[in-house]
Amino acid sequence: MTDSSAIKLSQGWLDVIGGEFDRPYMAQLRQFLQDEKARGKIIYPKGAEIFNAMNTTSFDGVRVVIIGQDPYHGEGQAHGLCFSVRRGVAIPPSLINIYKEIEAEYGVKMPPHGDLTGWAKQGVLLLNATLTVQKANAGSHQRRGWEEFTDAVIRAINEKREHVVFLFWGSYAQKKGALIDRSKHLVLQAPHPSPLSAHRGFLGCGHFKKANDYLAANGATPIDWQKI
């Protein structure tokens, strides 16, 4: 929405949350982003990638939801998928710990890059609670309206889908847990995979196997976590 002409949200998502774009908070958010850009602020990710999570994972295809906080704020990192960076960019510390947990659970070696597009294509919605950020200013676009939008995304999945796994890592993500009907879906919570907190229970959480066991038990294809 830094460049509205560049924004394209897939029809399947528009069918369930398109009405959010007509609400007052979204007009205010759009104006905020336009004003920031007019002031010369650099905003990540680029406009065409703001909704990358939903454009890569269809609404009907969502099997797992991972919630991040906001996009990476370093140059060349953010591309619209939480915890993910483009190939050729150093793997961030939190993602290194995510890889360590997968390796421990499955006895596999993860690829030497941090692009999680392969997960998104399998049905893992990699959704940040806030979809934009100012360069070098973490959290700078929080409480501007994005949280209301991503709440609507989660509510739509909760209400219109069944047997989805929600992975909430850290207290910020876990606030979204109140939106989930746990009789219809599986919610798994753990500390954030950041090096500051991963040793408090993220490492050893078993979430990736637990997610796949739940999917298989409910007739869905498990995620190949090594395929990225």
FENFEN-V792688 format. One line per field, one symbol per residue. burial: 1 if it has 24 or more other ideal C-beta (glycine too) atoms within 12 Angstrom, else 0. Layout:
BEGIN
burial = ???
END
This chain:
BEGIN
burial = 110000101000100110010000010011011001000000111110111111111110111111111111100011111111110000110111111111001000010001111111111111111111111000011101111111111101110010111111110110011011000011111111110001000110101111110110000101111001
END
